[in-house]
Amino acid sequence: MKTSNIIAAAALSLLAAAGAQAETYDGVHAPVSANSRADVHAQAMVAARSENPYAEAVSSRVTPTMTASTGRTAVRKGAVAAAHSANPYAEGYGQGVAHMTTGTVDRASVRTQARAAARGDQLPL
């Protein structure tokens, strides 16, 4: 038991020593710039006097009026027709009443079979 504790402690100390590697300190780096002081100052003055693209009111300018490709009356007629039509997003839209189709079986034979089924008679299959 003592040996296993010693081995476990040695393994943990090796892991701790491996993880405790520190970075080297190179000191403060000198700033390097390709621009002269006068160029930087001129760019700063232009930036200070120009419009701020990140301001809140930049996009709140008045937009030019747009011309429509269709007339006002045509748009109004389309809106009225859409308002009076069925709602395509309503539940059950398009299910409606099934259209009546003409069948090949005559009405009298269907009535006879229905009466026989109501009485409990066996239907011929």
N, CA and C atoms as an extended XYZ file, in Angstrom:
375
Properties=species:S:1:pos:R:3:atomname:S:1:resname:S:1:resid:I:1 pbc="F F F"
N         0.827       -1.184        0.000 N   MET     1
C         0.000        0.000        0.000 CA  MET     1
C         0.871        1.247        0.000 C   MET     1
N         1.974        1.192        0.726 N   LYS     2
C         2.859        2.338        0.779 CA  LYS     2
C         3.506        2.593       -0.569 C   LYS     2
N         3.815        1.519       -1.278 N   THR     3
C         4.471        1.657       -2.576 CA  THR     3
C         3.528        2.307       -3.586 C   THR     3
N         2.269        1.922       -3.565 N   SER     4
C         1.313        2.504       -4.509 CA  SER     4
C         1.089        3.991       -4.226 C   SER     4
N         1.114        4.380       -2.946 N   ASN     5
C         0.979        5.800       -2.597 CA  ASN     5
C         2.185        6.596       -3.080 C   ASN     5
N         3.365        6.003       -2.978 N   ILE     6
C         4.586        6.696       -3.420 CA  ILE     6
C         4.564        6.861       -4.936 C   ILE     6
N         4.126        5.825       -5.642 N   ILE     7
C         4.069        5.899       -7.111 CA  ILE     7
C         3.033        6.939       -7.543 C   ILE     7
N         1.901        6.982       -6.881 N   ALA     8
C         0.860        7.952       -7.219 CA  ALA     8
C         1.340        9.368       -6.952 C   ALA     8
N         2.040        9.572       -5.850 N   ALA     9
C         2.560       10.904       -5.526 CA  ALA     9
C         3.616       11.323       -6.539 C   ALA     9
N         4.463       10.387       -6.970 N   ALA    10
C         5.494       10.705       -7.958 CA  ALA    10
C         4.852       11.074       -9.295 C   ALA    10
N         3.810       10.354       -9.688 N   ALA    11
C         3.139       10.639      -10.950 CA  ALA    11
C         2.483       12.021      -10.912 C   ALA    11
N         1.849       12.344       -9.793 N   LEU    12
C         1.218       13.660       -9.665 CA  LEU    12
C         2.244       14.780       -9.662 C   LEU    12
N         3.380       14.551       -9.041 N   SER    13
C         4.408       15.592       -9.021 CA  SER    13
C         5.003       15.794      -10.407 C   SER    13
N         5.128       14.720      -11.201 N   LEU    14
C         5.622       14.864      -12.579 CA  LEU    14
C         4.622       15.656      -13.429 C   LEU    14
N         3.324       15.386      -13.258 N   LEU    15
C         2.308       16.130      -14.001 CA  LEU    15
C         2.313       17.612      -13.613 C   LEU    15
N         2.469       17.886      -12.328 N   ALA    16
C         2.496       19.268      -11.862 CA  ALA    16
C         3.727       19.991      -12.381 C   ALA    16
N         4.862       19.310      -12.436 N   ALA    17
C         6.093       19.933      -12.931 CA  ALA    17
C         6.000       20.198      -14.420 C   ALA    17
N         5.335       19.312      -15.164 N   ALA    18
C         5.200       19.504      -16.606 CA  ALA    18
C         4.242       20.647      -16.908 C   ALA    18
N         3.224       20.829      -16.093 N   GLY    19
C         2.253       21.883      -16.325 CA  GLY    19
C         2.681       23.234      -15.808 C   GLY    19
N         3.772       23.317      -15.088 N   ALA    20
C         4.183       24.569      -14.469 CA  ALA    20
C         5.217       25.315      -15.296 C   ALA    20
N         5.265       25.062      -16.596 N   GLN    21
C         6.215       25.770      -17.449 CA  GLN    21
C         5.736       27.200      -17.643 C   GLN    21
N         6.594       28.180      -17.427 N   ALA    22
C         6.232       29.586      -17.537 CA  ALA    22
C         6.756       30.156      -18.850 C   ALA    22
N         6.107       31.243      -19.306 N   GLU    23
C         6.570       31.917      -20.511 CA  GLU    23
C         7.754       32.804      -20.155 C   GLU    23
N         8.547       33.077      -21.149 N   THR    24
C         9.683       33.985      -20.921 CA  THR    24
C         9.222       35.413      -21.140 C   THR    24
N         9.819       36.343      -20.439 N   TYR    25
C         9.460       37.749      -20.533 CA  TYR    25
C        10.480       38.452      -21.407 C   TYR    25
N        10.005       39.027      -22.509 N   ASP    26
C        10.900       39.698      -23.438 CA  ASP    26
C        10.990       41.194      -23.197 C   ASP    26
N        10.280       41.686      -22.245 N   GLY    27
C        10.318       43.118      -21.977 CA  GLY    27
C         9.275       43.847      -22.801 C   GLY    27
N         9.283       45.160      -22.717 N   VAL    28
C         8.327       45.989      -23.436 CA  VAL    28
C         8.842       46.187      -24.855 C   VAL    28
N         7.985       45.903      -25.827 N   HIS    29
C         8.384       46.061      -27.221 CA  HIS    29
C         8.225       47.510      -27.647 C   HIS    29
N         9.155       47.971      -28.438 N   ALA    30
C         9.092       49.339      -28.948 CA  ALA    30
C         8.040       49.398      -30.062 C   ALA    30
N         7.228       50.460      -30.095 N   PRO    31
C         6.224       50.575      -31.154 CA  PRO    31
C         6.901       50.807      -32.511 C   PRO    31
N         6.434       50.087      -33.508 N   VAL    32
C         7.002       50.221      -34.843 CA  VAL    32
C         5.896       50.713      -35.767 C   VAL    32
N         6.140       51.805      -36.489 N   SER    33
C         5.146       52.350      -37.396 CA  SER    33
C         5.834       52.775      -38.683 C   SER    33
N         5.148       52.562      -39.804 N   ALA    34
C         5.689       52.976      -41.085 CA  ALA    34
C         5.326       54.421      -41.382 C   ALA    34
N         4.393       54.992      -40.625 N   ASN    35
C         3.950       56.370      -40.854 CA  ASN    35
C         4.691       57.325      -39.926 C   ASN    35
N         4.887       58.519      -40.425 N   SER    36
C         5.523       59.543      -39.584 CA  SER    36
C         4.468       60.161      -38.677 C   SER    36
N         4.938       60.964      -37.704 N   ARG    37
C         4.009       61.627      -36.790 CA  ARG    37
C         3.069       62.570      -37.517 C   ARG    37
N         3.574       63.258      -38.514 N   ALA    38
C         2.752       64.213      -39.262 CA  ALA    38
C         1.654       63.491      -40.036 C   ALA    38
N         1.973       62.335      -40.625 N   ASP    39
C         0.955       61.563      -41.355 CA  ASP    39
C        -0.130       61.058      -40.414 C   ASP    39
N         0.263       60.561      -39.260 N   VAL    40
C        -0.700       60.061      -38.283 CA  VAL    40
C        -1.583       61.195      -37.797 C   VAL    40
N        -0.986       62.376      -37.548 N   HIS    41
C        -1.744       63.532      -37.091 CA  HIS    41
C        -2.752       63.967      -38.162 C   HIS    41
N        -2.363       63.974      -39.413 N   ALA    42
C        -3.266       64.367      -40.503 CA  ALA    42
C        -4.424       63.375      -40.631 C   ALA    42
N        -4.141       62.095      -40.508 N   GLN    43
C        -5.200       61.092      -40.569 CA  GLN    43
C        -6.151       61.220      -39.382 C   GLN    43
N        -5.626       61.551      -38.216 N   ALA    44
C        -6.461       61.732      -37.038 CA  ALA    44
C        -7.388       62.925      -37.199 C   ALA    44
N        -6.896       64.002      -37.799 N   MET    45
C        -7.723       65.197      -38.001 CA  MET    45
C        -8.855       64.897      -38.999 C   MET    45
N        -8.562       64.153      -40.050 N   VAL    46
C        -9.600       63.790      -41.020 CA  VAL    46
C       -10.650       62.898      -40.355 C   VAL    46
N       -10.212       61.929      -39.558 N   ALA    47
C       -11.145       61.023      -38.880 CA  ALA    47
C       -12.002       61.765      -37.862 C   ALA    47
N       -11.429       62.764      -37.189 N   ALA    48
C       -12.176       63.514      -36.183 CA  ALA    48
C       -13.262       64.373      -36.818 C   ALA    48
N       -13.027       64.868      -38.025 N   ARG    49
C       -13.996       65.745      -38.678 CA  ARG    49
C       -14.980       64.998      -39.574 C   ARG    49
N       -14.735       63.741      -39.838 N   SER    50
C       -15.646       62.994      -40.710 CA  SER    50
C       -16.816       62.441      -39.892 C   SER    50
N       -17.812       61.955      -40.620 N   GLU    51
C       -19.016       61.438      -39.985 CA  GLU    51
C       -18.725       60.087      -39.323 C   GLU    51
N       -19.347       59.852      -38.187 N   ASN    52
C       -19.148       58.601      -37.466 CA  ASN    52
C       -20.070       57.535      -38.049 C   ASN    52
N       -19.516       56.501      -38.686 N   PRO    53
C       -20.389       55.481      -39.284 CA  PRO    53
C       -21.057       54.582      -38.245 C   PRO    53
N       -20.633       54.651      -36.995 N   TYR    54
C       -21.195       53.804      -35.947 CA  TYR    54
C       -22.187       54.545      -35.071 C   TYR    54
N       -22.508       55.787      -35.412 N   ALA    55
C       -23.465       56.563      -34.633 CA  ALA    55
C       -24.872       55.992      -34.826 C   ALA    55
N       -25.771       56.302      -33.911 N   GLU    56
C       -27.125       55.748      -33.956 CA  GLU    56
C       -27.962       56.349      -35.075 C   GLU    56
N       -27.750       57.607      -35.396 N   ALA    57
C       -28.616       58.287      -36.351 CA  ALA    57
C       -28.075       58.277      -37.771 C   ALA    57
N       -27.063       57.504      -38.065 N   VAL    58
C       -26.482       57.510      -39.402 CA  VAL    58
C       -27.481       57.017      -40.436 C   VAL    58
N       -28.216       55.969      -40.122 N   SER    59
C       -29.148       55.407      -41.088 CA  SER    59
C       -30.540       56.026      -40.994 C   SER    59
N       -30.699       57.098      -40.228 N   SER    60
C       -32.025       57.686      -40.064 CA  SER    60
C       -32.245       58.871      -40.996 C   SER    60
N       -31.526       58.919      -42.051 N   ARG    61
C       -31.683       60.005      -43.010 CA  ARG    61
C       -32.957       59.772      -43.838 C   ARG    61
N       -33.451       60.812      -44.460 N   VAL    62
C       -34.641       60.721      -45.280 CA  VAL    62
C       -34.277       60.007      -46.577 C   VAL    62
N       -35.019       58.977      -46.893 N   THR    63
C       -34.752       58.232      -48.119 CA  THR    63
C       -35.524       58.850      -49.273 C   THR    63
N       -35.018       58.743      -50.463 N   PRO    64
C       -35.749       59.313      -51.600 CA  PRO    64
C       -37.033       58.535      -51.856 C   PRO    64
N       -38.026       59.231      -52.400 N   THR    65
C       -39.297       58.570      -52.671 CA  THR    65
C       -39.129       57.578      -53.810 C   THR    65
N       -39.820       56.467      -53.687 N   MET    66
C       -39.730       55.436      -54.706 CA  MET    66
C       -40.990       55.477      -55.561 C   MET    66
N       -40.833       55.216      -56.835 N   THR    67
C       -41.987       55.197      -57.720 CA  THR    67
C       -42.460       53.761      -57.882 C   THR    67
N       -43.759       53.580      -57.825 N   ALA    68
C       -44.342       52.241      -57.915 CA  ALA    68
C       -44.483       51.830      -59.377 C   ALA    68
N       -44.394       50.539      -59.623 N   SER    69
C       -44.531       50.044      -60.988 CA  SER    69
C       -45.992       49.815      -61.372 C   SER    69
N       -46.888       49.771      -60.375 N   THR    70
C       -48.316       49.606      -60.650 CA  THR    70
C       -49.068       50.803      -60.089 C   THR    70
N       -50.257       51.008      -60.627 N   GLY    71
C       -51.060       52.146      -60.197 CA  GLY    71
C       -51.721       51.915      -58.849 C   GLY    71
N       -52.166       52.998      -58.253 N   ARG    72
C       -52.794       52.943      -56.940 CA  ARG    72
C       -54.105       52.150      -56.970 C   ARG    72
N       -54.895       52.322      -58.027 N   THR    73
C       -56.180       51.628      -58.107 CA  THR    73
C       -55.991       50.126      -58.280 C   THR    73
N       -54.971       49.721      -59.023 N   ALA    74
C       -54.717       48.287      -59.212 CA  ALA    74
C       -54.303       47.639      -57.891 C   ALA    74
N       -53.501       48.336      -57.117 N   VAL    75
C       -53.071       47.810      -55.819 CA  VAL    75
C       -54.266       47.719      -54.871 C   VAL    75
N       -55.125       48.738      -54.913 N   ARG    76
C       -56.305       48.721      -54.048 CA  ARG    76
C       -57.241       47.572      -54.408 C   ARG    76
N       -57.476       47.355      -55.712 N   LYS    77
C       -58.340       46.254      -56.133 CA  LYS    77
C       -57.761       44.908      -55.706 C   LYS    77
N       -56.450       44.745      -55.823 N   GLY    78
C       -55.815       43.504      -55.382 CA  GLY    78
C       -55.938       43.295      -53.885 C   GLY    78
N       -55.825       44.373      -53.114 N   ALA    79
C       -55.944       44.268      -51.659 CA  ALA    79
C       -57.362       43.899      -51.247 C   ALA    79
N       -58.350       44.491      -51.924 N   VAL    80
C       -59.745       44.172      -51.612 CA  VAL    80
C       -60.039       42.720      -51.961 C   VAL    80
N       -59.542       42.257      -53.107 N   ALA    81
C       -59.763       40.858      -53.503 CA  ALA    81
C       -59.095       39.906      -52.519 C   ALA    81
N       -57.893       40.243      -52.045 N   ALA    82
C       -57.198       39.386      -51.081 CA  ALA    82
C       -57.920       39.379      -49.736 C   ALA    82
N       -58.501       40.519      -49.348 N   ALA    83
C       -59.212       40.586      -48.073 CA  ALA    83
C       -60.497       39.767      -48.102 C   ALA    83
N       -61.149       39.681      -49.269 N   HIS    84
C       -62.404       38.936      -49.373 CA  HIS    84
C       -62.198       37.465      -49.684 C   HIS    84
N       -61.004       37.059      -50.017 N   SER    85
C       -60.755       35.652      -50.339 CA  SER    85
C       -60.516       34.860      -49.055 C   SER    85
N       -60.467       33.549      -49.211 N   ALA    86
C       -60.253       32.678      -48.041 CA  ALA    86
C       -58.835       32.865      -47.509 C   ALA    86
N       -58.685       32.615      -46.237 N   ASN    87
C       -57.372       32.745      -45.602 CA  ASN    87
C       -56.556       31.484      -45.883 C   ASN    87
N       -55.471       31.582      -46.658 N   PRO    88
C       -54.701       30.367      -46.979 CA  PRO    88
C       -53.933       29.824      -45.780 C   PRO    88
N       -53.836       30.592      -44.714 N   TYR    89
C       -53.101       30.143      -43.535 CA  TYR    89
C       -54.023       29.589      -42.454 C   TYR    89
N       -55.327       29.576      -42.734 N   ALA    90
C       -56.283       29.082      -41.750 CA  ALA    90
C       -56.193       27.566      -41.656 C   ALA    90
N       -56.598       27.067      -40.510 N   GLU    91
C       -56.580       25.622      -40.300 CA  GLU    91
C       -57.661       24.984      -41.160 C   GLU    91
N       -57.310       23.990      -41.922 N   GLY    92
C       -58.263       23.302      -42.773 CA  GLY    92
C       -58.482       23.961      -44.110 C   GLY    92
N       -57.630       24.924      -44.470 N   TYR    93
C       -57.793       25.603      -45.756 CA  TYR    93
C       -57.586       24.606      -46.888 C   TYR    93
N       -58.417       24.667      -47.871 N   GLY    94
C       -58.274       23.810      -49.037 CA  GLY    94
C       -58.974       22.477      -48.901 C   GLY    94
N       -59.487       22.168      -47.708 N   GLN    95
C       -60.168       20.883      -47.565 CA  GLN    95
C       -61.597       21.003      -48.066 C   GLN    95
N       -62.288       22.024      -47.688 N   GLY    96
C       -63.600       22.347      -48.217 CA  GLY    96
C       -64.531       21.160      -48.437 C   GLY    96
N       -65.567       21.389      -49.189 N   VAL    97
C       -66.551       20.359      -49.520 CA  VAL    97
C       -66.086       19.658      -50.784 C   VAL    97
N       -66.132       18.340      -50.773 N   ALA    98
C       -65.724       17.578      -51.944 CA  ALA    98
C       -66.745       17.753      -53.055 C   ALA    98
N       -66.264       17.873      -54.255 N   HIS    99
C       -67.151       18.027      -55.404 CA  HIS    99
C       -67.836       16.693      -55.696 C   HIS    99
N       -69.076       16.776      -56.089 N   MET   100
C       -69.843       15.574      -56.375 CA  MET   100
C       -69.453       15.038      -57.745 C   MET   100
N       -69.127       13.779      -57.767 N   THR   101
C       -68.780       13.152      -59.037 CA  THR   101
C       -69.873       12.157      -59.402 C   THR   101
N       -70.023       11.924      -60.648 N   THR   102
C       -71.030       10.962      -61.071 CA  THR   102
C       -70.451        9.566      -60.964 C   THR   102
N       -71.196        8.703      -60.312 N   GLY   103
C       -70.741        7.335      -60.119 CA  GLY   103
C       -71.305        6.397      -61.180 C   GLY   103
N       -70.831        5.181      -61.174 N   THR   104
C       -71.302        4.193      -62.144 CA  THR   104
C       -72.421        3.331      -61.568 C   THR   104
N       -72.634        3.399      -60.255 N   VAL   105
C       -73.678        2.597      -59.613 CA  VAL   105
C       -74.957        3.421      -59.565 C   VAL   105
N       -76.099        2.777      -59.876 N   ASP   106
C       -77.340        3.550      -59.848 CA  ASP   106
C       -77.842        3.685      -58.410 C   ASP   106
N       -78.656        4.702      -58.192 N   ARG   107
C       -79.106        5.082      -56.854 CA  ARG   107
C       -79.981        4.007      -56.211 C   ARG   107
N       -80.782        3.348      -56.964 N   ALA   108
C       -81.707        2.347      -56.430 CA  ALA   108
C       -80.959        1.158      -55.845 C   ALA   108
N       -79.908        0.703      -56.502 N   SER   109
C       -79.154       -0.438      -55.967 CA  SER   109
C       -78.422       -0.063      -54.685 C   SER   109
N       -77.942        1.166      -54.602 N   VAL   110
C       -77.279        1.603      -53.366 CA  VAL   110
C       -78.291        1.663      -52.234 C   VAL   110
N       -79.490        2.142      -52.509 N   ARG   111
C       -80.523        2.223      -51.483 CA  ARG   111
C       -80.927        0.828      -51.008 C   ARG   111
N       -81.035       -0.115      -51.914 N   THR   112
C       -81.391       -1.480      -51.560 CA  THR   112
C       -80.333       -2.106      -50.665 C   THR   112
N       -79.053       -1.886      -51.001 N   GLN   113
C       -77.963       -2.434      -50.187 CA  GLN   113
C       -77.934       -1.788      -48.807 C   GLN   113
N       -78.238       -0.484      -48.723 N   ALA   114
C       -78.246        0.206      -47.429 CA  ALA   114
C       -79.360       -0.326      -46.543 C   ALA   114
N       -80.543       -0.568      -47.110 N   ARG   115
C       -81.648       -1.120      -46.321 CA  ARG   115
C       -81.337       -2.533      -45.852 C   ARG   115
N       -80.704       -3.316      -46.700 N   ALA   116
C       -80.351       -4.693      -46.317 CA  ALA   116
C       -79.324       -4.686      -45.201 C   ALA   116
N       -78.384       -3.769      -45.262 N   ALA   117
C       -77.369       -3.678      -44.209 CA  ALA   117
C       -77.978       -3.214      -42.902 C   ALA   117
N       -78.981       -2.328      -42.967 N   ALA   118
C       -79.636       -1.847      -41.757 CA  ALA   118
C       -80.430       -2.956      -41.085 C   ALA   118
N       -80.978       -3.871      -41.869 N   ARG   119
C       -81.741       -4.988      -41.298 CA  ARG   119
C       -80.831       -6.111      -40.812 C   ARG   119
N       -79.588       -6.066      -41.166 N   GLY   120
C       -78.660       -7.100      -40.734 CA  GLY   120
C       -78.495       -8.199      -41.740 C   GLY   120
N       -79.016       -8.008      -42.931 N   ASP   121
C       -78.866       -9.007      -43.980 CA  ASP   121
C       -77.410       -9.028      -44.464 C   ASP   121
N       -77.018      -10.164      -44.964 N   GLN   122
C       -75.673      -10.338      -45.494 CA  GLN   122
C       -75.605       -9.671      -46.869 C   GLN   122
N       -74.588       -8.845      -47.066 N   LEU   123
C       -74.413       -8.186      -48.353 CA  LEU   123
C       -73.643       -9.100      -49.297 C   LEU   123
N       -74.041       -9.147      -50.561 N   PRO   124
C       -73.281       -9.939      -51.527 CA  PRO   124
C       -71.983       -9.229      -51.872 C   PRO   124
N       -70.899       -9.946      -51.776 N   LEU   125
C       -69.602       -9.346      -52.117 CA  LEU   125
C       -69.081       -9.848      -53.389 C   LEU   125
